[in-house]
């Protein structure tokens, strides 16, 4: 095996065993303000799913505290705009965390 093949193999092995740290932030864009205010941020544990769980939890807490507003979620470089506060029927109401993990 030549050196270039050995190097490629060692890089692939290193990527396979390295934990995936996924950075996330949750912010809000208050009315009349041009800049997003970061409310929570962190790094997900072993995979993207744990980062999604952490960011979702922070978004639920922020929405329950601040109500209906324009929230910005950044997860692994992907930017999302979220305006919570509507139920499945499209009615406005208080934001509550789902009781069964599926929604309300």
N, C-alpha and C positions, 0 to 999 in steps of 0.2 A: 504494500500500500504506500503510495507516495505521500508527501507532506501535505499537499492541498486536500487530498481526500481525507486524511487524518484530521486536518483542521476543520473541515466541514462536519465531519462526524462528531467531533468534540463540541462544536458550537450547537449542533442539533441536540446533543445530549444535555448540554447546559440549559438550553431553552426548555427542554422537557421537565427538568427537575426544579427550575426556578419558580418560586411562588409568584403569582400574578398580582401585583399591587395596583389597584384601580382607584385613582383619585376621583373624588366627587365634591361638589359644592351645591348648596341650596341658597338662593338669594331671593330678594323681593325687590320689585320696582314700585316704590310708593307713588301715589298720585302726585303729579306736579314735579317729579324728580327725574333727572335724566340718567342717573347712574344706579346700577343695581347695588343694593346693600347685602353683603354676604351675611347669612344668618347661621349657617352651619357648614362644616367642611370636614373631610376625613379621607382616609385611605381604606378601601375594602380589604378584607383579609386575604383569603386564599384564591378567590375567583371573582368574576364579574357579578355573579348572583349575590354574593354577600355585600358588594358595594351597592347594588340596586336596592337591597333590603335596607341598608343604612340610610341611603338618600331618600327612599320612600318614607321611612319612619320620621326623618327630619322634616320632610315636606308636610306630613300629616300634623306634626306638632306645630309647625309654623302656621299652617292654615287654620288650625283650631285656635291658635292664639291671636292671629292677626285678621282672620276672616278672609273674605273673597278679595283677592288682589292678583296682580300679575307676578307669578313666581318664575324664577329661572333656575333650572337644574342643569348642571354640567356633570357628565359621567363619562370618563375615559375619553375626553375630548369631544364628546357629542353634546351639543347645546339643545335644551328643550325649553319651551315656554309652556307653563301650566297655569290655568285659571280654574281652581277648584271651586266647588260650591254648588254644583248642579247634581241632582239625583238622576237616576236612570230615565225618568220621565221628562227631564229637562227643566225641572222646577228648581228655583233657587231655595236654599235652606242652609242650616248650619252644617259645618263639616265635622263629621265624626269618623273615627277610625272604624274600618269594617270589623264586625263582630266575629265573623266566621272565616276571615281571611280571603273572602271572595269579592266582597263589595256590599253595598247596602241599597 
